[in-house]
């Protein structure tokens, strides 16, 4: 059907409903200025001028152009659809049946842009994402996943290749454990607490091993001093006379130094301080090993000082309150300042300003209020029992407190979840610095040990010994597998795969307690509660991150000797017996049939000898294959 426009036949055919609503003119109708001025004066007041009217006319024209452009696009689209509908019906039926079949095959609905046209047949192909960015769980994707990523009997090299040729790294939709789900519902502490956990590891790595050396050195000095005192007490009269003479000379030297100190000026003290700074460091002019030990001690002391300052800041607010009370007693209550008080009195604000100046911070009113609220929040956290979060707090934590100084309950909820995890993290780092990678520090809590159902003597995260020496020799003769690593398991757990410390998240894997209510069993009218344990990271994990080792005893025997819990190896006859040894990652959740996994188990051949030709033993590594958020379970393949 063709429609006449302005008395002529239209050149294009358009739908009937479009014809019933003709396109309005793109420009506003001409109106006398005086009439418009009177009409606009009721809306804008009596100060409407000719300039205002011109500006309004320009805005009307622009709006009209935009609306006409949209209408023209809509008209062209409707014309195109009408032409398509007038095409040959047989062609449309064939194309429609093809599209319907393809849609069933891909289970993807057709988008509006993929409607049939006369120019080309629509290819029904699922659009693949080109970036490996983090996606929310539940987002629909059709990218196929390499089988190596969901298996347990492959080499590490195969996993590396598979990670480079896949894009399906999406998170598994699961509930965070350990009370973290409730925390994430109201806030996002992940980035802040991740920085605190990372700083905790950094500080304890610097100080743990050196602390023992410093303690032993001090103990040795104290023992030598005691031995010297005992020797002086047992010496004869002449020795005592010499000692008395030495004491007199020392007293005279101290008196001379005191007299010199009384006559000191700021300039002389500055010169003496400069002389001390420019003096030759005697500790670095000795043997190389002694110089290295001195540098390590220096780094440990400076790190301890940083952490100590963090803790001392929690005592600033009581000092400010005491000074405020003293000012009230001396001068009486000061007048209240203008603006929001933020719960801080004028006397406390004045004391806070003096402290801010002493810390060499900016002394503006906003800065004084900001730091006053911050130090009060730190004090409140300490009085509520928060320790490690205050010790190892970072700039991200400080910035969050500046923005939200009144969210004490929020920070307490963070500490309730992360506090025990940070304590176990600290103990793990200290144990690793003492060259203990068994992971027994994770089961010091009797409740955690009871939930795992393991025995302490069987717990060893780094154990990969052959159960029988004869099987080891048979495996070497039959397969002659060349090693891909010469590093010990302890070295890999400490430094990561290929010395990639940034991707080493093994120390951040924790045992998290949670409870599950039974739907069938009841006790005294209430559902029975099952106490369980889960293996979760406490920091975000990315695909390819190293999460630790999967312990067990190496076997090379017939497959009929394997149990359902054992792990198949990449070579025929090679497998891992889990009945003799257990560890932290042994308690990962096992995926059911059809369930997705977020980690995989891969094998690596090892020979720590420099001239070794074949593998002496193998180790099973746990590597992430998806994005995993804190307190989400690790799910491994069966």
N, C-alpha and C positions, 0 to 999 in steps of 0.2 A: 504494500500500500504506500503510495506516495502522497506527500503533503505539500500543498502550495504555501509558499512563504512570500509575503509582500505582493501577492497577486500573481507570482510566477511559479512555475513548476520547480520543485526542489531538485537539485542535481543528485543528491544522495538520498538513500532510503534510511529512515530512522524508525525506532519503535513508536507505537501509537501513544504509549503513556508519556514519552518524551514530547510528543507534539502537543499534548494537552497542557503542557507547562512550558510555554515559550521562554527562551532565555531573556532575562531582563537586560536593559541597556547597560553598557559598561560605564557610562558617565551619568552623574546626577543631573536631573532636570534643572534648567535655568530658573532661578528665582530672584526676584527683586531684592537688592541688598537691604533696603529699608525694612521690608517685611521680615527678612531673616534676622535683622538686628533686633527687632522688637521681640521675635520669638525666642531668640537665644538669650535675651536679657533676662527672661524669667528663669532660665536655667543657670546661667553663670553670673547673674547680678547685673548691675547697671553700668559696669565698666567694660562691656564688650566693645572691642575696637575693630577697625577694618582689618588690622593685621591678624587678629584672632580668627576672624571669619575666613580669611585666605588660607590660614593654616588648616582650618577645619575642612575647607573644600579640597585641599591637597590630600588629606587623609582619606576623604570619601572616594577620591579618584583611585588612590592606591588600593583601597579595599575592593572597589569595583573591578579593578584589573585582576586581582587575585581570584575573586569569585568567578569572573568570566573565564579565566584560564582553567579553573577546576571544572567548570561546566563543559568547556570545550573538550577536555580530556575525557570526561564522563560520556559525552556525546559520541566521540570517536570510538570509545570502547564498546558502547551499545551498538553502534553501526557495525563494528567488526563481528559482534556476536550475532547480529541479525543476518549478516551475509553468510556466516557459518551455518546458521540454522536453515538457510535456503539451499545449502549444498545438497549433493546427491544423497538420498537417504540410505542407500545401500552401503556407500563408503562410510557414512557415519556409524551404521550398525556394526560393520566389521571392526572399525577402530574402537568403538565402545566395548565390544567383546574382548578385544586384545587388552585393553586397559584394565578391564575388570579382572581378567586372569592374572595379569601381572601384579595387580594390587593384592590379590589373594596370596600370591607367592611371596611378596615382600612384607605383607601385613602393614603397609604404610598407606594412609589416606592420601588422595590426590590434593595438592594445594590449589588455590584459585588460579595461580599462574600457569598450571599445567593442564588447562582445558584444551580440548581438541581445536585445531585450526587447519586451514586448507594448505598451509605452506609445508608442514613437516609432521611426521609422526612423533608423538611424545615419547622419549626414552624414560622408562620408569626405573631410575637408579637411585638408591639411597645416597644422600649426600654425606661424605665422610669428613670428619673434622680434620684440620691440618695442623692443629697445635696440641701439644701434650699438656695443656693447662689443667688446673684443678676444676672439677665439676661437682656440683651437688649430687648426692646419691639419689637414684630414682630417675635421673634424666635419661631419656630413651636414646640409644645409639645402636647402630647395626654393624659396627666395625668388628670383624672377626678377630679372635684372640689366638695367639700361638699356643700350641699344646704344651710347649716346654714351660710356659709360665704357670701352668696348673699341674705340673708333674713333680715327681720326686726322684726319678732315676736318670738324671741327665748331668752332663758335665757343666762346670762353670762357664766354659767358653761358649757352649750352646745357649746358655741363658743370656750372656752378653749380646750375642747376635740376635736373639729373639727380642730383647728389649729395644734394640735399634730398629726393628721392623714391625712394631705394633703401635697402636694409638689408644687401645682400650685400657686406660689406667684409672678409670673412675672408681670412686669409693664404693664400698659395700654399705648398703643402708642397714645400719645397726645402731642400737642404743648404747651410748657411752655408759661405762660402769663406774662403780666407786662413788656414786653421788654426783658425777660430773654432769649428767644430763640436766639436773635441776639448776646447776650453775650456769650452763650454757644457755638455758632458756631465758635468762635475764641479762646476761653480760657475755663478753667475749674475752676471757682472761688468757687465751691460748698464747698470744704473742708475748704478753707480759711475763707469764709464768715460764714460758720457754726460755726467755732471756735470763730469768733468775736461775733456772736449772742449769743452763749452759755456764753461767758465771760461777755457780757452785762447783761444777766439775773443774773449771779452770783454776779456781783458787785452791782447791784441795790437791790438784795435780802439782801445783807449785810448792805447796807447803808440807804435804804429808810425809814424803821421804826425807826432806831436809829437817823436819821437826824432830825426828828420831835422832839424827846426827847431832843436832844442837843440844838436845837433852842429854845425850851420852857425853858430849863435850863438857857441858856444865857439871855433870856428875863427876867426871874425871877431875875437873878443877877443884871441886869441893873436897874430894877425897885427898888430893894432894895438899890442900890447905890444912886439912885435919892432921895429916901426917906431919906437916911442918910444925904445927902447934905442939903436937906430942913430942917432937924432937926438941923443941926449945924448952919444954918443961923438964926434960930429962938431961939437959946439958949441964956442964960444971959452972963454977962461979965465974971464971974468966970469960966464958962465952956470954954469960949474962951481962957482964960489964961491957963487953963490946956491943951487945944489943942495946944497952942503955945509952951508950955513946951515940949510936946510930939514931936512936929516938930523939936525942937532944938536937942533933943536926937536922933531922927532918922537921922538928918543931920550929927551928930558926928559919928554915926555908919556907915553911908555910906562913910564918909571920911576915916575912919579906914580900911574899906574893900577895898577902892580904893588904899590906900598905900600898903596894902597886895598884891593886884593884880599886882602892878608895880614891885614887887620883886619876882613874880612867875617865875618858870622855867618849862620846858616841863615835867620834872620828877614829880614836885609837882602837876602840872595839871593832869597828868596821875593818880597819887595816889588819888587825889580828885575825879576824874571821877570814879575810881574803888570803892571808898567809897560810891559814889552815887548809883552805880549799885548794890552793895551788901546791900543797906539799905532795911529795912523792908517795903514792900508795904502796906501802911496803908489802901488802898482801899480794900484789900483782907482780912483784919483782922476784918471787920465789919460783918453785917448780910449777910447771903447767897444771898439773892435777890439783895442787893446792890453790892455785888461782881460780880454777873452775869451781872448786868447792866454795871459795869465798863469794864468787858471783852468784852461785845458786843460793847461798845463805842470804845474800843481799836481796835477791828477788823474793825469796820467801818472807823476809822481814817487811819489805814494802807492801806485799800482798796482805800480810797480817795487819799492817797499819791501816790499809784501806778498809778492810772488814771491821776493824776495831772502831774506826770513825763512824761507820754506818750504825754500829751499836750504841756508841756514845751519843749520837744525835737523838736517840729515844729518851735521853735524860735532859734534853734542853728545856722541855716544857715545864717540868717541876721547878727548874731553876728560874724560869721566867715568872711563874706564879709566886714564888717566894720573894723575888725582887719587887713584884707588883704589890704584895702585901707590905713590904718595907716602905715603899713610897707612900702608901696610904697612911701608915703610922707617922711618917715624918711630915708630910704636907697635906694630909687629908685627901678625900676623894677629888679627883680631877674632873673638870666638866666633860660631859659626854661629847664625842666628836660628831660631826655631821656625817650623814651617809650610813650605810649598813655597818653594824658593829661586828657581825660575824661571830658573836658570842665572846668577843675579846674586849676586856675593859681598857680604858685609856691608859692605866698604869701598866698593864700587861703589854699594850702596844708600844709604850715607850721603852720597856725592857727588851722587847723583841727587836726594836730598831737598833739598840746598842749591840745586841748579839749579831744582827745582820751586818752591821758595820765592822764588827770584829772578824766576821767570816769573809770580809772583803766582797760582799754582795752589794747590789744596788740598794740604796736606802730610800727609794720612793715609797709613797703610802701604799700603792698596790703591792709592791714587793714585800713590804712589812706584813701586810695582811695575808699574803700568799704563804710566806714562810711560817708565820704564826700558826695558821691553820694546819700546815703540813707537819710541823713539829708536834702539835697537839694530837694529830692523828697517829703519828708514830708512837707517842706515849700511850695512847689508848690501845693500840695493837699490842704493845708490850705487856700492859696490865692484863690483857685477855689471854696471855700465854703464847703469843706468836713469837717465834725465835728465828728459824732459818730464813723465812721470807724477809725478815728485817735485816739479817746479817748479809745476805747476798742480793739485796735489792739493787736494781739497775736504774738507768736513766728512764727507761720506759715506765717503770713503776713510779718513779718520781713525777713524771709528766702526768700520768693518770691521777695521782693524788692531787696535783695542782688543779686539774680540771674538775675533779669530784672530791672535794675535801670532806664531804659529809657522808660518804658511803662506807662507814665502818662495818656495817653488817655484810656488805658485799665482799669486802676484803677478808672478813672472818670466814665467810663461806668458801672462798678460795683456799684459805689456809687449812680448812677442815679436809679438803680433798687433796691438796698438794703437800701439806705438812708431813704426813707419814711417808709419802713417796720421796720427798726431798731428803728425809733422814736416811732412808735405805739407799738412796743415790749416793749420799756422802760416804756411807760405810762401804759401798762397792768401790768407789774411787780409792779410798784408803787401802782396801784389801788389794786392789790391783797394783798400787804403788809399792806394796810389800810383796809383789810377785805371787799373789794368791788369786788365781783365776778359776778356782773351783766353784765359786758362787755360793758357798755355805753361809756367807753373811746374809743372804736373802731369806734363810730359814732360821734365823736366830729367834724370831717370834714363834712361840710354840703353837699359836693358833694357825699361822700360815703353814707350818710343818704338818700339823694335823690335817689340814684341808688338802694338802698335796697327797697324803697317804704314803709318803716316801720315808726312807731311813737316812739319817745323816751320813752314814758310812758309804752309802751308794750315790750320794750327791756329788757330781763332778761335771761342770759345764765343759771342761776342756779335755775329756778323756776319749781317746780313739785308739785303744790298744787292741791288738789281735787276741782273740780268745784262745787260739791254739797257734803255736809257732809253726807247726807243720802246714797249716792252711795258708799261712803267709808265704812260705816258700813255694807251695803249689801255685798260688796266684801269680807270683813273679815269673815262674817258668811257663805257665800257660798263656799269659796275656802280654807280659813284657811292656807294661804301661810306663811311659816316660812321665816324670813329674812335671807339674806346672808351677810348683811353688817350693821354695827352699826355706821358707819362714816357719817358725814354730807356731803352734796354735795360740800360745800366750802372746806372741808378737802380733798376730793377726787380730786378736781380740783387743789389744791395746791401740794399734795403729790403723786398723781397717785393712780392707783388700787393696793391694797395690799401694800401700802407704797413703791411701785417701782418707785422711782423718775427718774431712768434712762430711763424708757419706757414712762414717762409722757411728751408728746409733745403738750399738750393743749395750753400752752402759746405761742407756735410758730405758731399757726394757725392764718392766717391773711386774711383780705378782700382786694383783689387785683382788681384794676380797669382795664378794657380792653374795646376795641371797636370792633364792628362788622359792616362791610359794607353790606348794603342790596343789593340783586341782582335784586329786582323788583322795589323798590321805589327810585326815583331820585329827587334831589333838585338842581335846576339851572344847570342841565346837569351833575351833579356829584352824585354818589351813596350816599344815605342817610346813616348816621352813627348812630348806636344804641349803647348807652353807657350802659355798663353792669358791674356787680360785680361778682366776683368768690371767692370761699373759697379755699385757697391754703396754704400748709405749706411753711415756708421759710427755713427749714432744711430738710435733707433726713429723710424719715419715713420708718420703717420696719414693716412687718406683726406682729400684736399683740400690737403695740404701742397704747396708750390711747390718743385720740385726743380731748376729751371734752364731753360735755353733749348736748343732743338734747331736748330743752325746750318745755314745753307745759302744758296743764291742763289735769289732770287725770280724766277719765270718766269710769263709769261702767254702761253701758246701752245697749240697743238693737243695733244691727249692722246697722239697717236702718237709725240711726241718724248720722252715720259716713259720712264724705265727702271723696272725693278722695285724699285729701292732708293729712288726718289724718293717724296715725300709729297704726296698729293692734298690740295688746299685746299678750303675750304667753298664757294667760288664757282666756277662753271664756267670752265675754262681756267686757273685759278690753281693753281700747285703749287710745290713746293720742290725745287730741283735740288741734290743732295748730292755731285755729282762735283767741284765746285770748292772747297768749304769743308768742313772737318771739325772736330770738337770732342769734348769728353769724352762728352757724352750721345749722340753719333753711334754709339758703340760699345756701346749697350745691346743686350741680347739681343732678337731678334725672335721673337714667338710663332709657333709652327707652327699648322697647321690643327687646330682643336679644343683648343689649349692656352690656358690662362688667362693674362691679363695683369694686372699690378699698377700700371701707369701708363698714361696716355693723352696724346696729342698734340693740343693745341687751339690755335686761331689767334686772334690779336688784332690789330685794326687800329690803327695808330699815326699820329699827326700831332703832332710836337713843337712846332709853331708855335701860338701862342695863338689866332690868327684863322683857322686852317686849317679848311676845311669837309669835305674828303674825305681819305681815307687816303693818306699819302705812302709808307708801306711797311707790311709785316706782319711779325709775329714768331710763331714757333711755341714754345709753352710746354709744359713737361713737368710734369704734375700727378699726384700719387699717387691711385689709386682704391681701394687696399686697404691694410691694415696690413702694414708691411714691417719686419722686424727687422734689426739690424746685420749687414752682410756677406752679405745675401741679394740676389741679382741683381735688377736692374730689368728687367722684361720688358714691352716695348712692342708695340702691335699692328702688323701688317704694313702 
